Amino acid sequence: MTKRERVLTALRHKQPDKCPHNIGLTYPAYEKLLDHFGAKEKVDEALDNHIATTGLTAEGAWREAKPGYWQDEFGVIWDRTVDRDIGNVCNCMLPNPTLKGYQFPNPRDPRRTERIPAHIQRYPQRLVGFDIGFSLFERAWTLRGMENLLLDMIENPGFVDELLDAICEFNLALIEEGLKFPVDSFQFGDDWGQQHGMIMGAPLWRRFLRPRLARMYGAVRKAGKFVFIHSCGDVKEVFPDLIEIGVNVFNPFQPEVMDVHWMKKTYGDRMSFYGGLSLQHTLPYGTTAQVKAEVRDLINTVGHDGGYILSPCHSVTKDVPLENMLAMLEAIREQY
């Protein structure tokens, strides 16, 4: 099987020849592997990933406002002096509960898709898709502020509807542009969970987020593509909702907040999982033997009968020792 065939087989809930995997890295983790292997090409070869996603952000949409601080296309400024991968929001584009005077970026800017043909050509053996990060709740709170948005859900629900509708329409236009290309999937990033339970609670999630998510996921499913979602934290109480509105693949599948074996047994006939390898315990603090054992267990149990893409439950963080990263990769290679 090619890597793409292996992933597609798993997503159709059939047993592939080997369990597909995909390893994401933060900058510090990548630099550890780069120092070890000595060249980017060797790092890519060691990872041997099965999925190649790309964004729909126009080249040059991000600009450095000042050293270490970057402004995105929505006007949000991110402090990346500590966290180079994402950063912390340090301004508020919507200080009041109104969209008056705010202009969304152009979702149909042709520069968004200029690099797509080359991306598809570069990864002929992998599952290829688009990543729409900060796709709804996260986009809203980065513009309005987390506390403000949560209060607005109670005090200014009409404004929240207006804001989320505007974000949804923006994303639907992105999806429409992306569907002009022969890709397999769209991944939507939108963290709703905490270590225990959901940030806004399931009732408010269903009131404000579910209807817009259903529209976005539905547009992808109607086109015959796979819907991947990424939501950190404990969101298991809305899994039935996610299945109903069209989610094919759930990531990051954190073992610290959900029983991955129970989740596969309960929902594995209707949803695939992507993640599952502990980044709060095993990878940063376990022995190499423990890392290998967890990888093997996930392959043999959660990966049984398909429906699973092996991965750490987030991009590998800076506190993971090099030897544990190498042990993870070695355990993955053993099945080949």
C-alpha positions in Angstrom: 0.0 0.0 0.0 1.0 3.6 -0.6 0.8 5.9 2.5 -2.4 7.4 1.0 -3.9 4.0 0.5 -3.0 3.0 4.0 -4.7 6.1 5.5 -7.8 5.7 3.3 -8.2 2.1 4.2 -8.0 3.0 7.9 -10.5 5.8 7.5 -12.9 3.3 5.9 -12.6 1.2 9.0 -10.8 -1.6 7.4 -7.4 -3.1 8.4 -4.5 -1.6 6.4 -1.3 -3.6 5.9 0.3 -1.3 8.6 -1.1 1.2 11.0 -0.6 4.7 9.4 1.1 7.4 11.5 1.7 11.1 11.4 4.1 12.9 13.7 3.9 16.7 14.3 6.7 18.6 15.9 7.1 22.0 17.7 10.1 24.0 16.7 12.2 22.9 19.7 11.4 19.2 19.1 12.2 19.6 15.4 15.5 21.3 16.3 16.5 18.3 18.5 15.9 15.9 15.6 17.6 18.2 13.1 20.7 18.4 15.4 20.7 14.6 15.6 20.1 13.7 11.9 22.0 16.7 10.5 19.7 17.6 7.6 16.0 18.4 7.0 15.7 15.6 4.5 16.9 13.1 7.0 14.4 14.3 9.6 11.6 13.9 7.0 12.8 10.5 6.2 12.9 9.4 9.8 9.4 10.7 10.4 8.1 9.0 7.3 4.7 10.7 7.7 1.5 9.7 6.0 -0.3 13.0 5.8 0.6 16.3 4.2 -1.6 19.2 5.0 -1.2 22.8 4.1 -3.0 26.0 5.1 -5.1 28.4 3.1 -3.4 31.5 4.4 -2.0 33.8 1.7 1.8 34.1 1.6 2.9 37.2 3.5 -0.3 37.4 5.5 1.6 37.3 8.7 4.0 40.2 9.5 6.4 40.8 12.3 5.0 43.8 14.2 8.1 44.0 16.3 10.8 41.5 17.3 9.1 38.3 18.6 5.5 39.7 18.0 3.6 38.6 14.9 0.4 40.0 13.5 -2.0 37.7 11.6 -4.3 38.6 8.7 -7.2 39.2 11.1 -5.1 41.9 12.9 -4.4 39.8 16.0 -1.0 40.2 17.5 0.7 37.1 18.9 3.6 37.3 21.4 6.0 34.5 20.3 8.9 35.5 22.5 8.4 32.3 24.6 6.2 30.0 22.4 7.5 30.2 18.9 4.8 27.8 17.6 1.6 29.7 18.4 2.2 32.4 21.0 -0.2 34.4 23.2 -2.7 36.9 22.0 -1.8 40.4 23.3 -4.4 42.7 21.7 -8.2 42.8 21.3 -9.6 43.5 17.8 -13.2 43.7 19.1 -13.1 45.5 22.4 -16.9 46.0 22.2 -19.6 43.5 21.3 -20.0 44.7 17.7 -18.6 44.0 14.3 -19.1 47.6 13.2 -15.9 48.9 11.6 -14.2 45.5 11.5 -13.2 44.1 8.1 -12.6 40.4 7.6 -9.8 39.3 5.3 -10.6 38.3 1.7 -11.1 34.5 1.8 -10.9 34.4 -2.1 -7.6 36.1 -2.4 -5.9 34.0 -5.2 -2.6 34.1 -3.3 -4.1 31.6 -0.8 -4.0 28.8 -3.3 -0.8 29.7 -5.3 1.3 27.0 -3.6 -1.3 24.2 -3.7 -0.4 22.6 -7.0 3.2 22.3 -6.0 2.2 20.9 -2.6 0.0 18.2 -4.2 2.8 17.3 -6.6 5.4 17.1 -3.8 3.4 14.5 -1.9 2.0 12.0 -4.4 2.1 9.1 -1.9 0.5 10.9 1.1 -3.0 11.8 2.0 -3.2 15.5 1.1 -5.5 18.0 2.7 -6.1 21.6 3.9 -5.8 22.8 7.5 -8.2 25.5 8.7 -6.9 26.5 12.1 -8.7 28.6 14.6 -11.8 27.7 12.7 -14.7 29.0 14.9 -14.6 29.4 18.7 -10.8 30.0 18.6 -11.1 32.6 15.9 -13.9 34.3 17.8 -12.1 34.5 21.1 -8.8 35.6 19.5 -10.7 38.6 18.1 -12.9 39.3 21.1 -11.0 37.9 24.1 -11.8 34.6 25.8 -13.4 36.1 28.9 -15.4 38.6 26.8 -16.7 35.9 24.5 -17.8 33.6 27.2 -19.6 36.5 28.9 -21.1 37.5 25.6 -22.7 34.0 25.2 -24.8 34.9 28.2 -25.1 38.7 28.0 -24.9 39.4 24.2 -26.0 36.2 22.4 -27.0 38.1 19.3 -23.5 39.5 18.9 -22.0 36.0 19.3 -24.4 34.7 16.6 -23.3 37.6 14.3 -19.6 37.0 14.9 -19.8 33.2 14.5 -21.9 33.5 11.4 -19.2 35.9 9.9 -16.4 33.4 10.7 -18.5 30.5 9.3 -19.1 32.3 6.0 -15.4 33.1 5.8 -14.5 29.4 6.3 -17.2 28.3 3.8 -15.5 30.5 1.2 -12.1 29.0 2.1 -13.6 25.5 1.7 -15.1 26.4 -1.7 -11.7 27.6 -2.9 -9.9 24.6 -1.5 -12.4 22.2 -3.2 -11.1 23.4 -6.6 -8.1 21.1 -6.0 -7.8 17.3 -5.9 -7.3 16.9 -2.1 -8.6 14.3 0.3 -9.5 16.1 3.5 -10.0 19.3 5.5 -8.8 19.6 9.1 -10.5 22.1 11.3 -8.7 23.3 14.4 -10.8 24.5 17.3 -10.0 23.8 21.0 -13.1 23.4 23.1 -11.8 21.3 26.0 -10.1 21.7 29.3 -8.4 18.9 31.3 -11.8 18.2 32.7 -14.8 19.1 30.7 -15.5 21.8 28.1 -14.5 25.5 28.2 -18.0 26.8 27.5 -19.9 23.6 28.5 -21.9 21.3 26.2 -25.2 23.3 26.2 -23.5 26.5 25.0 -21.4 24.5 22.5 -24.6 23.1 21.1 -26.3 26.5 21.1 -23.6 28.5 19.4 -21.0 26.2 17.8 -22.8 23.1 16.6 -25.0 24.8 13.9 -22.0 26.5 12.3 -19.7 23.5 12.6 -22.5 21.4 10.9 -22.5 23.8 7.9 -18.7 23.7 7.5 -18.3 20.0 7.9 -21.4 19.4 5.7 -19.8 21.3 2.9 -16.7 19.1 3.0 -18.7 15.9 3.3 -21.0 16.9 0.4 -17.9 17.1 -1.8 -16.9 13.6 -0.8 -13.9 14.6 1.3 -12.9 13.6 4.9 -13.5 15.9 7.8 -10.7 15.9 10.4 -11.1 18.0 13.5 -8.5 18.9 16.2 -9.9 19.9 19.6 -7.7 19.6 22.7 -9.0 18.6 26.0 -12.0 16.6 27.4 -14.8 17.0 24.8 -16.1 13.4 24.9 -19.6 14.6 26.0 -20.2 15.9 22.5 -18.9 12.9 20.6 -22.4 11.9 19.6 -22.9 15.4 18.2 -19.7 15.3 16.3 -20.7 12.0 14.6 -24.1 13.4 13.7 -22.6 16.6 12.1 -20.1 14.7 9.9 -16.8 14.3 11.6 -14.7 11.5 10.2 -11.5 11.8 12.2 -11.0 13.1 15.8 -7.6 14.5 16.9 -5.6 14.8 19.2 -7.3 11.9 21.2 -5.6 12.7 24.6 -5.2 9.6 26.8 -5.0 11.9 29.9 -8.6 13.1 29.4 -10.3 10.2 27.8 -9.9 6.4 27.8 -8.7 5.8 24.3 -9.5 2.1 24.3 -13.0 2.8 25.6 -13.5 5.5 23.0 -12.4 3.2 20.2 -14.8 0.5 21.4 -17.7 2.9 21.8 -17.3 5.1 18.7 -14.8 3.3 16.5 -17.4 2.0 14.1 -18.5 5.6 13.3 -15.4 7.7 13.8 -11.6 7.3 13.3 -9.1 8.6 15.8 -5.7 10.3 15.3 -3.4 10.7 18.2 -3.4 8.8 21.5 0.3 8.7 22.5 0.7 10.5 25.8 2.5 13.9 25.8 1.8 14.6 29.5 3.3 11.4 30.8 4.9 8.8 28.6 6.8 10.8 26.0 8.3 13.4 28.2 8.8 11.4 31.4 8.7 7.7 30.5 11.6 5.4 29.7 12.4 4.4 26.1 10.9 1.0 26.9 7.7 2.6 28.1 7.5 4.7 25.0 7.9 1.7 22.7 5.3 -0.3 24.7 2.7 2.4 24.4 3.3 2.7 20.7 2.9 -1.0 20.2 -0.2 -1.1 22.4 -1.9 1.6 20.4 -1.1 -0.1 17.1 -2.3 -3.5 18.2 -5.4 -2.4 20.1 -6.8 1.0 18.9 -5.3 0.4 15.5 -7.0 -3.0 15.2 -9.6 -3.1 12.3 -8.5 0.3 11.1 -10.0 3.6 12.2 -6.8 4.9 13.6 -3.8 7.1 12.8 -1.0 6.7 15.3 0.4 10.0 16.6 1.4 11.8 19.8 -1.7 13.6 21.2 -0.3 16.9 19.9 2.9 18.2 18.2 5.8 16.8 20.1 6.8 19.3 22.8 10.2 20.6 23.9 10.2 18.6 27.1 10.4 15.3 25.2 13.9 13.9 25.3 15.6 13.0 22.0 15.9 9.4 23.1 12.2 9.1 23.6 11.5 10.6 20.2 13.9 8.1 18.6 12.3 5.3 20.6 8.8 6.3 19.2 10.1 6.3 15.7 11.9 3.0 16.1 8.7 1.3 17.5 6.7 2.6 14.5 9.3 1.3 12.1 9.2 -2.2 13.7 5.8 -2.9 12.1 7.4 -2.3 8.7 
